[in-house]
Amino acid sequence: MSYASLWEALGGLGLFILGMKSMSEGLQRLAGEGIRRFLERLASTRLSSAFVGSCLSASLQSSSAAAILLVGFVNAGLVSLYQALGVMLGTGIGTTLAVQFIAFKVSIASQPLIFVGAILKFFCRRRRWVYAGEMLLGAGLVFLGLHTMEMGFVPLTERAIGFGIGDSHFPWRIAAILLGALFAFMLQSGSAAVGIVIAMTGSGLVKYDYGFHMVIGEVLGTTAIAAIATISGTLAAKRMVVIYFLINIAAIILVLLFPQSFQNLVHYITPGVSDTAAPAAAGAAARLLANSHTLFSVLSIVLFLPPLGFFVRSAKVILPGREKGLEFEANCKFIDDRVINTPSLAMLQLRNELRRMSDIAASMYDDVVEQFFRFDAKRTLRINKKEEALDVLQREISGFLAKLSRQPLSTEMALGIPAILSTVNTLEHMGDQNEVIIKCLIKKKENKVIFSSTALAELKNLAVRIGDLVHLALGSPEDVNETILTDARALKDEIDRLQEVMHANHVQRLTDGKCTVMAGVVFSDIIAAFDKVAEYAFSIIKLGRGSEHA
């Protein structure tokens, strides 16, 4: 093999990967908002979980990205183990749609697609046409890259790697499956891995039957990616990956036990192919490999989706134990740097992480208010842990936003990032003020400061009214409408009037000598901290109007 052929093959590989990335980004930007809205309904979707998985991986052009996103959903408890397994099985169907597209290998259309895509991408002003151009440009590069790879591999055809389907070379079959898994793992994309195998088989570098085993090994690469994503994940996420791995192993074993029967089915569903001995010579290797992947994915769903309930119960036996409380763990449960190159997914993860951070801040405030009615030292420790969680989340989310901002983003996403960052910082500041209130209550208790019944009643009333504003703000911080904004303004005005009355009453008590200096200082500090909490809550509501495009 000459160096020219080697560089031709490597150049084709580069074009193919670049095309897959461009096509994926264009498709995501065209359907980015649709993907987000679709996935946000995932928690209520059970019977159609496999359909959700197929749509997810097809739209993202990456089953590994879909798996990572799903791990985040399971970590946060947004989807059940039953739903997650159904979605994971469905991702194979989405991948096979991309594989079927690649298998057409209409290299004659690559130049027109590149030309039309470039015109739309660089000369159109409407964003949707620009995104469509990016997708067409990527498709053209995919076809051109496949053709270039095949031409580069041709000089090695006399040293083709492989075996006959009837041979007893079991170690070679296992090696082919593991090599396919390695391809998928390294490329972080099952469809891209299968595309490369199609090019190698079409050129004759790899015999069809070896390529076939590499294709079915692709699912193990996706499983390995999901497994890495669960290293610091929850028990439910680990159970999902273990069961998905066992399902894939079982499906592969069935193919290894009945290879000829499986191949007969593949040839049966592939029109115009009758010679099973030399499919590459007949020019049908790509079509056969694509149909092998499709049949493998469909049979996996047909065989393993019905007994999904049994697998869920088995997961609890294989990995016993009880799930720990996750709500206040001081680390992120959604965002993952491995999907930073997929902005629509990254933004969805950010929104979910923001909701989780908002829930922590709201529950922290509720605990603070409860301390006014019944002080509890254990509750104080819980409040401190929530404050630590808010600090960590603010730091990690800010870092993730910084990385995301360096990616090519749509206008809507680019406009949404500053609002999300401001909301995250405001939530952290709100946590700081909650901590100030707790310190004031501890100071009051340690110094045996006693508030009058009137002052204490006023503080409790203020705390409850601010709590209403906090929950209005944090119920859905990124989805604020005009009604919520109007209600928030009215509530904020009421809180301001209440504080004015409290200050006037406090001055009167000081004048009458009914309040000590220490009690007055603590009382004023608490009111000041409550005032800042109210300001932060109202600020989040106003910021919500700016993050509606995120």
ZITA-V997077 format. One record per residue. N is the residue number from 1. RES is the residue in one small letter. NEAR is the number of other ideal C-beta (glycine too) atoms within 10 Angstrom. Layout:
{{N:RES:NEAR} {N:RES:NEAR}}
//
This chain:
{{1:m:13} {2:s:9} {3:y:7} {4:a:10} {5:s:15} {6:l:14} {7:w:11} {8:e:19} {9:a:24} {10:l:13} {11:g:14} {12:g:23} {13:l:20} {14:g:14} {15:l:21} {16:f:25} {17:i:18} {18:l:16} {19:g:27} {20:m:24} {21:k:20} {22:s:22} {23:m:24} {24:s:24} {25:e:22} {26:g:24} {27:l:23} {28:q:24} {29:r:23} {30:l:20} {31:a:16} {32:g:23} {33:e:15} {34:g:13} {35:i:22} {36:r:15} {37:r:10} {38:f:15} {39:l:25} {40:e:13} {41:r:9} {42:l:21} {43:a:13} {44:s:8} {45:t:16} {46:r:13} {47:l:8} {48:s:15} {49:s:23} {50:a:21} {51:f:15} {52:v:24} {53:g:29} {54:s:25} {55:c:23} {56:l:25} {57:s:31} {58:a:22} {59:s:23} {60:l:27} {61:q:28} {62:s:33} {63:s:35} {64:s:30} {65:a:27} {66:a:32} {67:a:30} {68:i:24} {69:l:29} {70:l:29} {71:v:29} {72:g:24} {73:f:24} {74:v:29} {75:n:26} {76:a:22} {77:g:15} {78:l:20} {79:v:26} {80:s:17} {81:l:20} {82:y:16} {83:q:26} {84:a:27} {85:l:29} {86:g:24} {87:v:30} {88:m:29} {89:l:24} {90:g:27} {91:t:31} {92:g:27} {93:i:21} {94:g:27} {95:t:33} {96:t:28} {97:l:19} {98:a:28} {99:v:27} {100:q:17} {101:f:19} {102:i:25} {103:a:23} {104:f:13} {105:k:23} {106:v:13} {107:s:16} {108:i:9} {109:a:14} {110:s:22} {111:q:12} {112:p:12} {113:l:22} {114:i:19} {115:f:13} {116:v:16} {117:g:24} {118:a:15} {119:i:14} {120:l:21} {121:k:20} {122:f:11} {123:f:10} {124:c:14} {125:r:6} {126:r:9} {127:r:13} {128:r:11} {129:w:15} {130:v:19} {131:y:22} {132:a:20} {133:g:21} {134:e:26} {135:m:24} {136:l:23} {137:l:25} {138:g:24} {139:a:25} {140:g:25} {141:l:24} {142:v:28} {143:f:24} {144:l:21} {145:g:25} {146:l:29} {147:h:21} {148:t:22} {149:m:27} {150:e:23} {151:m:16} {152:g:24} {153:f:24} {154:v:17} {155:p:18} {156:l:18} {157:t:12} {158:e:7} {159:r:9} {160:a:17} {161:i:17} {162:g:22} {163:f:16} {164:g:12} {165:i:18} {166:g:11} {167:d:12} {168:s:9} {169:h:14} {170:f:10} {171:p:8} {172:w:16} {173:r:23} {174:i:14} {175:a:16} {176:a:26} {177:i:22} {178:l:15} {179:l:19} {180:g:27} {181:a:24} {182:l:17} {183:f:23} {184:a:31} {185:f:20} {186:m:11} {187:l:22} {188:q:19} {189:s:29} {190:g:36} {191:s:29} {192:a:29} {193:a:29} {194:v:31} {195:g:31} {196:i:24} {197:v:29} {198:i:28} {199:a:29} {200:m:24} {201:t:29} {202:g:25} {203:s:24} {204:g:21} {205:l:24} {206:v:27} {207:k:21} {208:y:26} {209:d:24} {210:y:26} {211:g:29} {212:f:31} {213:h:26} {214:m:30} {215:v:28} {216:i:27} {217:g:25} {218:e:32} {219:v:30} {220:l:21} {221:g:25} {222:t:30} {223:t:25} {224:a:18} {225:i:23} {226:a:24} {227:a:18} {228:i:17} {229:a:23} {230:t:21} {231:i:8} {232:s:12} {233:g:21} {234:t:19} {235:l:20} {236:a:22} {237:a:25} {238:k:20} {239:r:26} {240:m:33} {241:v:27} {242:v:18} {243:i:22} {244:y:25} {245:f:16} {246:l:16} {247:i:22} {248:n:24} {249:i:13} {250:a:12} {251:a:21} {252:i:21} {253:i:10} {254:l:16} {255:v:20} {256:l:15} {257:l:9} {258:f:12} {259:p:17} {260:q:10} {261:s:11} {262:f:20} {263:q:21} {264:n:11} {265:l:15} {266:v:23} {267:h:18} {268:y:11} {269:i:13} {270:t:17} {271:p:9} {272:g:8} {273:v:18} {274:s:9} {275:d:10} {276:t:17} {277:a:11} {278:a:11} {279:p:26} {280:a:21} {281:a:11} {282:a:16} {283:g:12} {284:a:22} {285:a:28} {286:a:26} {287:r:21} {288:l:26} {289:l:28} {290:a:26} {291:n:23} {292:s:27} {293:h:28} {294:t:20} {295:l:20} {296:f:23} {297:s:26} {298:v:14} {299:l:16} {300:s:22} {301:i:18} {302:v:9} {303:l:14} {304:f:21} {305:l:16} {306:p:9} {307:p:12} {308:l:19} {309:g:10} {310:f:10} {311:f:21} {312:v:18} {313:r:11} {314:s:15} {315:a:23} {316:k:14} {317:v:8} {318:i:12} {319:l:15} {320:p:9} {321:g:9} {322:r:6} {323:e:10} {324:k:8} {325:g:6} {326:l:16} {327:e:13} {328:f:18} {329:e:18} {330:a:15} {331:n:11} {332:c:24} {333:k:25} {334:f:23} {335:i:23} {336:d:19} {337:d:12} {338:r:18} {339:v:24} {340:i:16} {341:n:18} {342:t:25} {343:p:21} {344:s:25} {345:l:27} {346:a:26} {347:m:25} {348:l:24} {349:q:26} {350:l:26} {351:r:21} {352:n:21} {353:e:22} {354:l:24} {355:r:19} {356:r:22} {357:m:24} {358:s:23} {359:d:14} {360:i:23} {361:a:30} {362:a:20} {363:s:16} {364:m:25} {365:y:26} {366:d:15} {367:d:17} {368:v:25} {369:v:19} {370:e:14} {371:q:19} {372:f:17} {373:f:10} {374:r:7} {375:f:14} {376:d:13} {377:a:9} {378:k:7} {379:r:15} {380:t:18} {381:l:10} {382:r:14} {383:i:25} {384:n:14} {385:k:15} {386:k:23} {387:e:21} {388:e:14} {389:a:21} {390:l:25} {391:d:14} {392:v:16} {393:l:26} {394:q:19} {395:r:13} {396:e:16} {397:i:25} {398:s:14} {399:g:13} {400:f:22} {401:l:18} {402:a:11} {403:k:13} {404:l:23} {405:s:14} {406:r:8} {407:q:14} {408:p:11} {409:l:19} {410:s:20} {411:t:9} {412:e:15} {413:m:23} {414:a:16} {415:l:15} {416:g:21} {417:i:19} {418:p:15} {419:a:21} {420:i:26} {421:l:19} {422:s:16} {423:t:27} {424:v:27} {425:n:15} {426:t:21} {427:l:26} {428:e:21} {429:h:18} {430:m:27} {431:g:26} {432:d:15} {433:q:20} {434:n:27} {435:e:20} {436:v:18} {437:i:25} {438:i:21} {439:k:15} {440:c:20} {441:l:18} {442:i:14} {443:k:15} {444:k:19} {445:k:12} {446:e:8} {447:n:12} {448:k:7} {449:v:18} {450:i:13} {451:f:18} {452:s:15} {453:s:8} {454:t:13} {455:a:20} {456:l:14} {457:a:11} {458:e:20} {459:l:19} {460:k:13} {461:n:12} {462:l:22} {463:a:22} {464:v:11} {465:r:18} {466:i:22} {467:g:18} {468:d:15} {469:l:23} {470:v:26} {471:h:14} {472:l:20} {473:a:30} {474:l:24} {475:g:15} {476:s:15} {477:p:26} {478:e:22} {479:d:13} {480:v:22} {481:n:11} {482:e:8} {483:t:8} {484:i:17} {485:l:16} {486:t:10} {487:d:14} {488:a:21} {489:r:13} {490:a:10} {491:l:20} {492:k:19} {493:d:10} {494:e:13} {495:i:22} {496:d:11} {497:r:10} {498:l:17} {499:q:19} {500:e:10} {501:v:11} {502:m:20} {503:h:13} {504:a:10} {505:n:15} {506:h:20} {507:v:12} {508:q:11} {509:r:19} {510:l:15} {511:t:9} {512:d:8} {513:g:7} {514:k:12} {515:c:21} {516:t:15} {517:v:8} {518:m:14} {519:a:20} {520:g:16} {521:v:13} {522:v:19} {523:f:26} {524:s:14} {525:d:16} {526:i:23} {527:i:18} {528:a:15} {529:a:20} {530:f:26} {531:d:16} {532:k:16} {533:v:27} {534:a:25} {535:e:17} {536:y:23} {537:a:29} {538:f:21} {539:s:16} {540:i:28} {541:i:23} {542:k:15} {543:l:22} {544:g:21} {545:r:15} {546:g:17} {547:s:24} {548:e:14} {549:h:16} {550:a:21}}
//
